[in-house]
Amino acid sequence: MQTEKVRAHIVNWLKDYVTNSRTKGFVVGVSGGVDSAVVSTLCAQTGLPTLCVEMPIHQSQDQVARAQKHIKALKKTHANVTDIQVDLTQVFEQFRSAVPHVKEDSPTLHLSLANTRARFRMSTLYYFAGMHNFLVAGTGNKVEDFGVGFYTKYGDGGVDLSPIADLMKSEVYNLAREMDVIDEIVQAAPTDGLFGDSRSDEDQIGASYDELEWAMKQVEKGKTEEDFEGRDKEVFRIYTSRHKANKHKMVPIPVCEIPLHLK
């Protein structure tokens, strides 16, 4: 990848989009991960107002520290960057106490509450976007958004534009290094931070991003599960099963079209 040219292309694309949409800037949720660090940096490099928002919900302290260190470094070099922290922990706990109780050890409960965290954050970002006439910049990469669907529908998937959604995770890391994103973020294990513990994306998915990129490319080549064995076969199965299960996130909302003769 021609990293510098890709960086410049995205920055120009972002500026053009703001101009054409008659908005004023960007709001980005910063989590302490590489994707949000890269997106917030790209937005900052447009020279347009960029608001970085931290939204902890029982967040691991190392994630909070990485996010704060990244924002501090970004503000030193970009006068157009501002930041705010909105602690949503109490809101989240009030929600938990308001909904019907189920078994605390239920896997569906933990997943539902994790997705609820992401949706609270989406609402918060759109609050600030509405206040300032900003656009919500998404932080999903190509593998997450169009490969395994590793994001929350109407949560971190609820955005106005996606600057890095055509980049593989490895390419996002290349951009991070090109733009001098802090080492702590580049070296940290990717995590969605939605469960309040140290589990990584790989722990949840069962495969690394490098493996998922490989599987995505094999699918594009028309390969099937029968073409592989061992770990390759397992990774290919993980990718295809998640892609199928999460396809509903990647396609437009289905509309029941009424035949003209019934209207």
TORMITI-265474 format. One record per residue: residue in three letters; x negated, y, z negated of N, C-alpha, C in turn. Coordinates in steps of 0.02 Angstrom, whole numbers, padded with zeros to 5 digits, always signed. Example, Ala and Ser with C-alpha at 12.3 -4.5 7.8 and 13.67 -1.06 7.14 Angstrom:
% TORMITI-265474
ALA-00660-00284-00390-00615-00225-00390-00660-00165-00390/SER-00642-00112-00354-00684-00053-00357-00645+00002-00394/
END
This chain:
% TORMITI-265474
MET-00042-00060+00000+00000+00000+00000-00044+00062+00000/GLN-00026+00112+00041-00061+00176+00042-00032+00218-00016/THR-00059+00206-00075-00029+00231-00136-00019+00306-00138/GLU-00070+00344-00119-00064+00417-00121-00011+00442-00072/LYS-00008+00412-00014+00043+00433+00036+00113+00414+00012/VAL+00119+00357-00020+00184+00336-00048+00205+00385-00103/ARG+00158+00403-00146+00173+00451-00199+00199+00516-00170/ALA+00163+00543-00120+00183+00606-00089+00251+00600-00054/HIS+00262+00543-00023+00326+00532+00012+00385+00533-00038/ILE+00377+00500-00095+00430+00499-00145+00443+00568-00174/VAL+00389+00604-00189+00396+00671-00217+00433+00716-00168/ASN+00416+00714-00104+00451+00754-00054+00524+00733-00047/TRP+00536+00667-00050+00604+00641-00045+00646+00667-00103/LEU+00617+00667-00163+00653+00693-00221+00670+00767-00214/LYS+00621+00806-00191+00633+00878-00182+00688+00890-00130/ASP+00686+00854-00075+00736+00862-00022+00805+00843-00048/TYR+00808+00790-00088+00873+00767-00113+00905+00820-00159/VAL+00865+00850-00202+00891+00903-00245+00915+00962-00204/THR+00876+00982-00154+00896+01039-00112+00962+01025-00077/ASN+00967+00966-00047+01028+00949-00009+01089+00938-00054/SER+01078+00918-00115+01134+00907-00161+01153+00970-00201/ARG+01113+01022-00192+01125+01086-00226+01125+01077-00302/THR+01080+01035-00325+01069+01027-00397+01004+01062-00415/LYS+00983+01056-00478+00926+01096-00500+00865+01057-00523/GLY+00874+00993-00538+00818+00955-00564+00837+00884-00582/PHE+00800+00855-00630+00809+00785-00646+00813+00773-00721/VAL+00848+00721-00739+00846+00695-00807+00827+00622-00802/VAL+00779+00602-00845+00751+00535-00842+00749+00506-00913/GLY+00775+00445-00920+00768+00410-00983+00699+00380-00988/VAL+00661+00400-01039+00592+00376-01047+00590+00326-01104/SER+00567+00265-01088+00571+00210-01136+00504+00188-01165/GLY+00449+00209-01134+00384+00184-01153+00360+00130-01106/GLY+00400+00116-01053+00381+00067-01003+00353+00100-00940/VAL+00323+00059-00897+00289+00086-00838+00338+00116-00787/ASP+00396+00086-00779+00443+00112-00728+00467+00183-00745/SER+00488+00193-00807+00511+00260-00826+00454+00310-00828/ALA+00394+00287-00844+00335+00332-00843+00320+00355-00772/VAL+00323+00308-00725+00309+00326-00655+00364+00372-00628/VAL+00427+00357-00641+00481+00398-00615+00479+00469-00645/SER+00468+00474-00709+00465+00541-00740+00406+00581-00713/THR+00351+00547-00699+00292+00582-00670+00307+00605-00599/LEU+00338+00563-00559+00356+00582-00491+00403+00642-00491/CYS+00453+00640-00535+00499+00696-00540+00462+00760-00562/ALA+00417+00753-00609+00379+00811-00633+00337+00841-00577/GLN+00311+00798-00534+00267+00823-00480+00305+00860-00425/THR+00372+00859-00427+00410+00900-00380+00406+00974-00398/GLY+00388+00989-00460+00387+01058-00484+00456+01081-00507/LEU+00506+01038-00500+00574+01055-00520+00585+01037-00594/PRO+00633+01069-00626+00646+01053-00697+00657+00978-00707/THR+00621+00950-00754+00626+00878-00769+00634+00869-00844/LEU+00691+00841-00864+00705+00830-00935+00695+00756-00951/CYS+00648+00742-00995+00634+00674-01017+00673+00662-01082/VAL+00713+00609-01082+00755+00595-01140+00737+00528-01171/GLU+00721+00530-01235+00711+00469-01274+00777+00452-01309/MET+00796+00388-01307+00861+00369-01336+00854+00305-01378/PRO+00818+00309-01434+00807+00248-01474+00871+00221-01505/ILE+00876+00155-01505+00929+00119-01541+00894+00061-01575/HIS+00879+00068-01639+00840+00017-01674+00777-00001-01634/GLN+00744+00050-01608+00689+00037-01561+00624+00018-01597/SER+00586-00026-01565+00520-00044-01590+00477+00018-01591/GLN+00439+00027-01645+00399+00088-01653+00346+00095-01599/ASP+00319+00039-01575+00267+00045-01523+00297+00071-01458/GLN+00360+00053-01443+00392+00080-01383+00404+00155-01390/VAL+00426+00176-01449+00438+00247-01462+00372+00286-01456/ALA+00319+00259-01485+00254+00292-01484+00228+00300-01413/ARG+00235+00247-01372+00213+00252-01302+00252+00304-01264/ALA+00318+00306-01274+00359+00356-01240+00339+00426-01259/GLN+00328+00438-01323+00310+00504-01347+00241+00525-01322/LYS+00194+00478-01320+00128+00494-01296+00129+00510-01222/HIS+00170+00474-01183+00176+00487-01112+00205+00557-01100/ILE+00259+00572-01136+00291+00637-01127+00244+00694-01146/LYS+00207+00685-01199+00159+00737-01221+00107+00749-01167/ALA+00081+00694-01138+00031+00701-01085+00061+00735-01023/LEU+00123+00718-01007+00156+00747-00948+00168+00822-00958/LYS+00187+00842-01017+00200+00913-01031+00136+00954-01029/LYS+00079+00923-01044+00016+00959-01041-00002+00981-00970/THR+00018+00941-00922-00001+00954-00852+00056+00981-00809/HIS+00117+00981-00835+00175+01003-00796+00219+01049-00839/ALA+00217+01112-00824+00256+01161-00863+00331+01154-00853/ASN+00351+01117-00800+00422+01109-00785+00454+01052-00824/VAL+00416+01018-00866+00441+00960-00904+00462+00981-00974/THR+00523+00961-00993+00547+00970-01061+00569+00902-01087/ASP+00581+00897-01152+00601+00833-01179+00648+00841-01238/ILE+00683+00787-01253+00727+00786-01311+00735+00713-01333/GLN+00744+00703-01397+00758+00637-01422+00829+00636-01450/VAL+00868+00587-01429+00936+00577-01455+00938+00507-01486/ASP+00939+00504-01551+00941+00440-01586+01013+00414-01586/LEU+01023+00361-01548+01090+00333-01540+01104+00275-01587/THR+01060+00263-01635+01068+00206-01680+01134+00209-01719/GLN+01150+00267-01746+01211+00273-01786+01273+00263-01742/VAL+01272+00291-01682+01327+00283-01635+01338+00209-01619/PHE+01282+00174-01607+01284+00103-01592+01313+00064-01650/GLU+01292+00080-01711+01316+00044-01770+01390+00058-01783/GLN+01412+00119-01769+01483+00135-01776+01525+00095-01726/PHE+01498+00087-01666+01533+00046-01616+01538-00026-01639/ARG+01483-00053-01664+01482-00122-01688+01535-00133-01742/SER+01543-00085-01787+01591-00093-01841+01663-00084-01818/ALA+01671-00052-01759+01739-00038-01734+01768-00095-01692/VAL+01725-00134-01660+01750-00188-01616+01763-00251-01657/PRO+01805-00297-01630+01820-00359-01666+01757-00399-01683/HIS+01757-00430-01740+01700-00469-01762+01699-00538-01728/VAL+01640-00559-01710+01631-00627-01684+01571-00656-01721/LYS+01555-00718-01707+01498-00750-01740+01433-00712-01725/GLU+01397-00695-01777+01337-00654-01770+01282-00689-01730/ASP+01283-00756-01728+01231-00792-01692+01252-00809-01620/SER+01306-00780-01597+01331-00794-01530+01286-00762-01477/PRO+01261-00801-01428+01220-00772-01374+01258-00720-01334/THR+01323-00731-01325+01362-00682-01287+01369-00617-01324/LEU+01371-00620-01391+01373-00559-01431+01309-00519-01422/HIS+01252-00552-01427+01188-00517-01422+01180-00485-01353/LEU+01200-00521-01300+01194-00494-01233+01242-00436-01223/SER+01304-00443-01248+01353-00390-01240+01331-00326-01276/LEU+01302-00334-01336+01279-00276-01373+01217-00245-01340/ALA+01174-00287-01310+01116-00260-01274+01139-00217-01215/ASN+01188-00241-01178+01215-00202-01122+01250-00139-01146/THR+01281-00143-01205+01313-00084-01234+01261-00030-01248/ARG+01203-00049-01272+01149+00000-01283+01133+00037-01218/ALA+01126-00001-01164+01108+00030-01100+01163+00077-01077/ARG+01225+00060-01090+01281+00103-01068+01287+00166-01111/PHE+01270+00162-01174+01267+00222-01215+01214+00270-01188/ARG+01158+00241-01169+01104+00283-01142+01123+00315-01076/MET+01158+00277-01033+01181+00306-00969+01227+00366-00982/SER+01273+00358-01029+01319+00413-01045+01282+00474-01071/THR+01230+00462-01110+01190+00517-01137+01153+00554-01081/LEU+01124+00517-01035+01089+00549-00979+01137+00591-00937/TYR+01197+00565-00926+01245+00604-00886+01273+00664-00924/TYR+01272+00661-00990+01290+00720-01029+01242+00777-01013/PHE+01177+00763-01016+01127+00814-01002+01127+00834-00928/ALA+01139+00785-00884+01142+00802-00812+01199+00850-00799/GLY+01256+00839-00831+01313+00884-00822+01301+00952-00852/MET+01266+00955-00908+01252+01018-00941+01206+01063-00899/HIS+01159+01032-00863+01108+01071-00828+01112+01067-00751/ASN+01162+01032-00725+01167+01021-00653+01106+00985-00627/PHE+01086+00932-00664+01030+00890-00645+01055+00824-00615/LEU+01009+00787-00586+01023+00720-00561+00991+00669-00608/VAL+01026+00613-00619+00997+00559-00660+00954+00516-00614/ALA+00890+00514-00629+00843+00475-00588+00837+00405-00616/GLY+00850+00355-00574+00846+00286-00595+00774+00262-00600/THR+00764+00210-00641+00696+00185-00652+00688+00111-00631/GLY+00736+00085-00593+00732+00015-00572+00686+00005-00513/ASN+00649-00051-00513+00606-00067-00456+00642-00118-00411/LYS+00611-00136-00356+00643-00179-00306+00660-00248-00332/VAL+00615-00278-00370+00628-00345-00396+00687-00345-00444/GLU+00690-00294-00487+00745-00289-00535+00811-00274-00500/ASP+00810-00224-00456+00872-00199-00426+00901-00244-00372/PHE+00858-00273-00331+00883-00311-00274+00860-00384-00273/GLY+00819-00403-00322+00796-00472-00326+00835-00512-00377/VAL+00820-00501-00441+00852-00540-00494+00908-00502-00530/GLY+00919-00440-00511+00973-00401-00543+00963-00393-00618/PHE+00901-00379-00637+00884-00374-00708+00895-00303-00733/TYR+00958-00286-00740+00978-00220-00766+01051-00224-00786/THR+01074-00174-00821+01143-00173-00845+01188-00136-00796/LYS+01240-00168-00775+01289-00136-00731+01321-00077-00769/TYR+01320-00019-00737+01345+00043-00768+01306+00061-00831/GLY+01245+00035-00836+01200+00055-00890+01140+00088-00857/ASP+01082+00053-00858+01024+00081-00822+01035+00075-00746/GLY+01088+00039-00725+01105+00038-00654+01148+00097-00633/GLY+01171+00137-00682+01212+00196-00667+01170+00258-00658/VAL+01152+00273-00596+01106+00330-00583+01129+00367-00520/ASP+01098+00424-00507+01113+00464-00448+01067+00448-00389/LEU+01006+00429-00404+00957+00414-00352+00903+00368-00381/SER+00872+00328-00337+00823+00278-00360+00757+00287-00324/PRO+00710+00322-00354+00647+00338-00320+00601+00279-00307/ILE+00604+00227-00350+00555+00172-00343+00589+00105-00328/ALA+00652+00107-00307+00689+00045-00295+00668+00007-00233/ASP+00624+00036-00193+00597+00001-00135+00525-00022-00147/LEU+00503-00019-00211+00436-00039-00229+00437-00100-00274/MET+00393-00149-00259+00385-00206-00302+00353-00182-00368/LYS+00358-00223-00420+00330-00204-00485+00254-00192-00479/SER+00220-00233-00440+00147-00224-00432+00132-00156-00400/GLU+00175-00134-00355+00165-00070-00322+00179-00012-00370/VAL+00226-00023-00416+00239+00027-00468+00177+00036-00512/TYR+00145-00019-00528+00083-00016-00567+00028+00022-00528/ASN+00025+00010-00463-00024+00047-00422-00012+00122-00426/LEU+00052+00142-00422+00069+00213-00428+00051+00240-00497/ALA+00064+00200-00548+00049+00221-00617-00025+00237-00624/ARG-00067+00193-00597-00139+00205-00602-00160+00265-00560/GLU-00129+00273-00502-00144+00330-00458-00129+00396-00493/MET-00075+00396-00533-00053+00458-00565-00077+00464-00637/ASP-00124+00420-00657-00154+00424-00724-00103+00418-00781/VAL-00054+00373-00772-00010+00357-00828-00053+00326-00883/ILE-00037+00342-00945-00080+00321-01002-00088+00245-01004/ASP-00147+00224-01025-00166+00153-01026-00118+00110-01068/GLU-00095+00137-01124-00050+00098-01167+00012+00074-01129/ILE+00037+00116-01084+00097+00097-01046+00079+00048-00991/VAL+00024+00060-00956+00004+00016-00901-00012-00054-00927/GLN-00039-00059-00987-00060-00123-01014-00005-00159-01054/ALA+00049-00124-01070+00102-00154-01112+00142-00206-01072/ALA+00164-00258-01106+00207-00308-01074+00274-00276-01059/PRO+00300-00283-00997+00365-00254-00979+00421-00281-01023/THR+00463-00236-01048+00520-00255-01089+00577-00206-01078/ASP+00639-00231-01082+00696-00186-01075+00713-00151-01141/GLY+00685-00176-01196+00694-00144-01261+00766-00142-01286/LEU+00808-00189-01263+00879-00187-01279+00898-00232-01338/PHE+00850-00270-01364+00868-00318-01416+00837-00301-01484/GLY+00799-00248-01488+00771-00228-01552+00716-00273-01578/ASP+00686-00313-01533+00631-00356-01553+00576-00351-01500/SER+00527-00396-01502+00469-00391-01458+00475-00432-01395/ARG+00533-00460-01380+00539-00502-01321+00525-00462-01257/SER+00488-00493-01212+00469-00461-01149+00519-00481-01094/ASP+00513-00447-01037+00554-00466-00979+00540-00538-00959/GLU+00477-00558-00961+00459-00626-00943+00490-00677-00990/ASP+00493-00660-01055+00525-00704-01103+00598-00716-01085/GLN+00631-00663-01062+00702-00668-01046+00715-00703-00979/ILE+00674-00687-00930+00685-00712-00862+00657-00782-00854/GLY+00600-00796-00885+00567-00860-00877+00515-00861-00823/ALA+00499-00802-00796+00448-00796-00744+00419-00726-00747/SER+00356-00718-00727+00324-00653-00725+00346-00614-00663/TYR+00332-00550-00663+00350-00510-00604+00310-00531-00543/ASP+00248-00550-00553+00208-00574-00496+00241-00636-00466/GLU+00265-00681-00508+00298-00742-00484+00363-00724-00448/LEU+00401-00677-00476+00465-00658-00446+00454-00624-00379/GLU+00401-00583-00373+00385-00552-00309+00370-00606-00257/TRP+00332-00656-00277+00316-00711-00232+00380-00745-00209/ALA+00425-00760-00255+00488-00794-00238+00531-00751-00192/MET+00533-00687-00205+00572-00642-00163+00547-00642-00091/LYS+00482-00643-00083+00452-00645-00016+00466-00712+00018/GLN+00467-00767-00020+00482-00832+00009+00554-00836+00035/VAL+00599-00806-00003+00669-00804+00019+00675-00764+00083/GLU+00640-00708+00087+00641-00666+00147+00614-00704+00208/LYS+00569-00752+00195+00542-00794+00249+00587-00852+00269/GLY+00643-00858+00232+00690-00912+00247+00674-00978+00213/LYS+00630-00977+00163+00612-01039+00128+00669-01061+00082/THR+00670-01125+00066+00719-01153+00020+00683-01190-00036/GLU+00722-01211-00086+00693-01244-00144+00655-01308-00125/GLU+00678-01341-00073+00647-01403-00051+00576-01394-00023/ASP+00558-01332-00009+00492-01318+00018+00437-01316-00036/PHE+00457-01321-00100+00409-01313-00154+00413-01369-00205/GLU+00364-01372-00247+00364-01420-00302+00328-01390-00362/GLY+00336-01422-00420+00303-01398-00480+00326-01330-00502/ARG+00279-01289-00526+00295-01222-00551+00325-01178-00496/ASP+00300-01184-00435+00328-01145-00380+00402-01159-00371/LYS+00420-01222-00375+00491-01240-00367+00533-01211-00424/GLU+00505-01214-00485+00540-01187-00543+00550-01112-00537/VAL+00499-01076-00517+00504-01003-00509+00554-00986-00453/PHE+00550-01022-00398+00597-01010-00343+00669-01020-00367/ARG+00680-01072-00407+00747-01085-00433+00770-01030-00480/ILE+00724-01007-00523+00741-00952-00569+00762-00891-00529/TYR+00723-00874-00478+00738-00814-00438+00806-00821-00404/THR+00816-00876-00368+00878-00883-00328+00940-00888-00372/SER+00934-00921-00430+00992-00927-00473+01011-00859-00503/ARG+00961-00820-00523+00976-00754-00550+01002-00707-00496/HIS+00974-00712-00436+00998-00670-00381+01072-00685-00367/LYS+01089-00748-00366+01159-00767-00353+01205-00744-00409/ALA+01184-00755-00471+01226-00737-00528+01237-00662-00534/ASN+01186-00622-00513+01190-00549-00521+01205-00512-00456/LYS+01224-00549-00405+01239-00518-00340+01293-00464-00346/HIS+01339-00474-00393+01394-00425-00402+01368-00356-00421/LYS+01307-00352-00449+01279-00287-00466+01251-00251-00405/MET+01234-00289-00354+01196-00262-00297+01239-00242-00237/VAL+01303-00260-00239+01347-00246-00182+01400-00196-00204/PRO+01432-00161-00156+01485-00114-00174+01542-00148-00210/ILE+01578-00109-00250+01636-00136-00286+01687-00162-00236/PRO+01710-00225-00244+01759-00251-00197+01825-00214-00201/VAL+01852-00198-00145+01916-00162-00141+01967-00208-00108/CYS+02023-00215-00140+02078-00254-00111+02113-00211-00059/GLU+02099-00225+00004+02129-00186+00059+02200-00211+00074/ILE+02247-00165+00074+02317-00182+00086+02331-00181+00161/PRO+02357-00235+00189+02374-00235+00261+02423-00179+00277/LEU+02414-00150+00335+02455-00093+00355+02529-00109+00355/HIS+02546-00172+00373+02618-00188+00377+02651-00192+00308/LEU+02610-00192+00254+02637-00192+00187+02645-00122+00158/LYS+02618-00073+00193+02622-00004+00166+02683+00032+00192/
END
